[in-house]
Amino acid sequence: MTKGVEPSRPAPDVTGPEESARDARREALRAAPTVMVSACLLGEACRYDGRSQRSERVLAALEGKAVIPICPEAAAGMGIPRPPVDLAGGTGVDVWAGRARALTRETREDRTAAFQEGAWLALESARRFDVTVALLKEKSPSCGSQRVYESGVLRPGEGITTALLRADGRTVVSDEDL
């Protein structure tokens, strides 16, 4: 039997950049007294398909915090239910730069202006309530923070509201970070 060798130095922290970023987002969420949250995650039936995405993990993470619910799409008057929308030509950052659009999946109707209006309304609420952290629904063309649908394909990137909130210095946490 061989004897184990004691390391002479402590093991280095080998977390990758995405893991470190996720940890930083989680810590920001833990420290925030007030959090903006996608209303669908709280149980509101406001998704494009008229359903909610109530998440017990999200509710547990929000315990003891003031919560500001948002649905940028509903706030902009897009209706519930509404046709599903994908980004075309890029991500939310690209939409703000004028290089991409928000188009309905079936008819390719341009909904970019409505999505931008919803994002501005979310930012106004964040400013009004001094919100520094938003906990938003992943994969949404508004709220996705790591992945969004672009032309029917799930790709890395962020939604239109997330891009605006981040540009204003706010931390956006994905429901999938929990």
C-alpha positions as CSV (number, residue, x, y, z in Angstrom):
1,M,0.0,0.0,0.0
2,T,1.3,3.4,-0.9
3,K,1.2,6.3,1.3
4,G,-0.6,9.5,0.1
5,V,1.5,12.5,-0.6
6,E,0.4,15.7,1.1
7,P,0.4,18.7,-1.3
8,S,3.0,21.3,-0.4
9,R,0.7,24.1,-1.7
10,P,-3.0,24.6,-1.5
11,A,-4.9,23.6,-4.7
12,P,-5.6,26.6,-7.0
13,D,-9.1,27.8,-7.7
14,V,-9.7,26.3,-11.1
15,T,-13.2,27.6,-11.7
16,G,-13.7,28.7,-15.3
17,P,-14.7,32.3,-16.2
18,E,-18.4,31.4,-16.6
19,E,-18.5,29.7,-13.2
20,S,-16.9,32.7,-11.6
21,A,-19.4,35.0,-13.3
22,R,-22.3,32.9,-12.2
23,D,-21.0,33.0,-8.6
24,A,-20.7,36.8,-8.8
25,R,-24.3,37.0,-10.1
26,R,-25.6,34.8,-7.3
27,E,-23.7,36.8,-4.7
28,A,-25.2,40.1,-6.1
29,L,-28.7,38.5,-5.8
30,R,-28.0,37.4,-2.2
31,A,-26.9,40.9,-1.3
32,A,-29.7,42.8,-3.1
33,P,-32.5,44.0,-0.8
34,T,-34.8,44.6,-3.8
35,V,-34.9,42.5,-6.9
36,M,-36.7,42.9,-10.2
37,V,-38.2,39.6,-11.3
38,S,-39.8,38.2,-14.5
39,A,-43.5,38.0,-13.5
40,C,-43.9,34.6,-15.1
41,L,-41.4,33.2,-12.6
42,L,-43.6,34.4,-9.8
43,G,-46.6,32.6,-11.2
44,E,-48.2,35.3,-13.4
45,A,-49.7,33.9,-16.6
46,C,-48.0,36.5,-18.8
47,R,-45.8,34.4,-21.1
48,Y,-46.4,34.5,-24.9
49,D,-48.4,31.3,-24.6
50,G,-50.5,32.6,-21.8
51,R,-48.9,30.4,-19.2
52,S,-46.6,31.1,-16.2
53,Q,-43.3,29.5,-15.3
54,R,-43.6,29.7,-11.5
55,S,-40.3,28.6,-10.0
56,E,-40.0,27.4,-6.4
57,R,-36.2,28.0,-6.7
58,V,-36.8,31.6,-7.6
59,L,-39.3,32.1,-4.8
60,A,-36.9,30.6,-2.3
61,A,-34.1,32.9,-3.6
62,L,-36.3,35.9,-3.1
63,E,-37.3,35.2,0.5
64,G,-37.0,38.3,2.6
65,K,-36.5,40.6,-0.3
66,A,-38.7,43.3,-1.9
67,V,-39.8,42.1,-5.3
68,I,-40.6,44.2,-8.3
69,P,-42.4,42.0,-10.9
70,I,-42.0,42.8,-14.6
71,C,-43.1,41.5,-17.9
72,P,-41.7,43.9,-20.5
73,E,-43.8,42.4,-23.3
74,A,-47.1,42.6,-21.5
75,A,-46.1,46.1,-20.2
76,A,-45.6,47.2,-23.8
77,G,-49.1,46.1,-24.6
78,M,-48.3,43.0,-26.7
79,G,-51.1,41.0,-25.2
80,I,-51.5,37.7,-23.6
81,P,-51.2,35.3,-25.3
82,R,-49.2,36.7,-28.2
83,P,-47.3,35.2,-31.1
84,P,-43.9,33.9,-30.2
85,V,-41.0,36.1,-31.2
86,D,-37.4,35.3,-32.1
87,L,-34.5,37.7,-32.6
88,A,-33.2,37.9,-36.1
89,G,-29.7,39.0,-37.0
90,G,-28.2,38.9,-33.6
91,T,-29.0,39.4,-29.9
92,G,-30.5,42.1,-27.7
93,V,-27.2,44.1,-27.9
94,D,-27.5,43.9,-31.7
95,V,-31.1,45.1,-31.6
96,W,-30.1,48.2,-29.7
97,A,-27.3,48.8,-32.2
98,G,-29.8,48.5,-35.1
99,R,-28.2,45.3,-36.5
100,A,-31.0,42.9,-35.4
101,R,-34.8,42.8,-35.1
102,A,-37.5,41.0,-33.1
103,L,-39.8,39.1,-35.5
104,T,-42.8,36.9,-34.9
105,R,-41.9,33.3,-35.8
106,E,-44.7,32.6,-38.3
107,T,-45.5,35.9,-40.0
108,R,-42.1,37.6,-39.5
109,E,-43.9,40.7,-38.3
110,D,-41.5,43.2,-36.9
111,R,-42.1,43.7,-33.1
112,T,-38.8,45.4,-32.4
113,A,-40.3,48.8,-31.3
114,A,-42.7,47.1,-28.8
115,F,-39.8,45.0,-27.3
116,Q,-37.7,48.1,-26.9
117,E,-40.6,50.0,-25.3
118,G,-41.0,47.1,-22.8
119,A,-37.3,47.2,-22.1
120,W,-37.5,51.0,-21.4
121,L,-40.4,50.5,-19.1
122,A,-38.4,47.8,-17.1
123,L,-35.4,50.2,-16.9
124,E,-37.7,53.0,-15.6
125,S,-39.0,50.7,-12.9
126,A,-35.5,49.6,-12.0
127,R,-34.5,53.2,-11.6
128,R,-37.6,54.2,-9.7
129,F,-37.2,51.4,-7.1
130,D,-33.4,51.6,-7.0
131,V,-33.1,48.0,-8.3
132,T,-29.5,46.8,-8.9
133,V,-30.3,43.2,-9.6
134,A,-32.9,41.6,-11.9
135,L,-33.7,37.9,-11.9
136,L,-35.1,37.1,-15.3
137,K,-36.4,34.2,-17.4
138,E,-33.8,32.5,-19.6
139,K,-34.3,32.0,-23.4
140,S,-36.8,34.9,-23.6
141,P,-36.2,37.5,-26.4
142,S,-36.7,40.1,-23.7
143,C,-35.3,38.6,-20.6
144,G,-32.8,35.9,-21.6
145,S,-29.4,36.7,-20.1
146,Q,-27.3,33.9,-21.5
147,R,-29.2,32.2,-24.3
148,V,-32.0,33.5,-26.7
149,Y,-33.7,32.2,-29.8
150,E,-32.3,33.7,-32.9
151,S,-34.2,32.7,-36.1
152,G,-35.5,29.5,-34.4
153,V,-32.2,28.4,-33.0
154,L,-31.1,28.7,-29.3
155,R,-27.9,30.7,-29.3
156,P,-25.6,32.3,-26.7
157,G,-26.7,35.9,-26.1
158,E,-29.0,38.2,-24.2
159,G,-32.5,39.6,-24.8
160,I,-33.5,43.1,-25.4
161,T,-34.4,44.1,-21.9
162,T,-31.4,42.3,-20.4
163,A,-29.1,44.2,-22.8
164,L,-30.6,47.6,-21.7
165,L,-30.5,46.8,-18.0
166,R,-26.8,45.7,-18.2
167,A,-25.9,48.8,-20.3
168,D,-27.3,50.8,-17.4
169,G,-25.0,48.9,-14.9
170,R,-27.5,46.5,-13.4
171,T,-26.8,42.8,-12.8
172,V,-29.0,40.3,-14.5
173,V,-29.3,36.8,-13.1
174,S,-30.8,34.0,-15.0
175,D,-33.4,31.7,-13.4
176,E,-31.1,28.9,-14.5
177,D,-28.3,30.4,-12.3
178,L,-30.1,29.2,-9.2
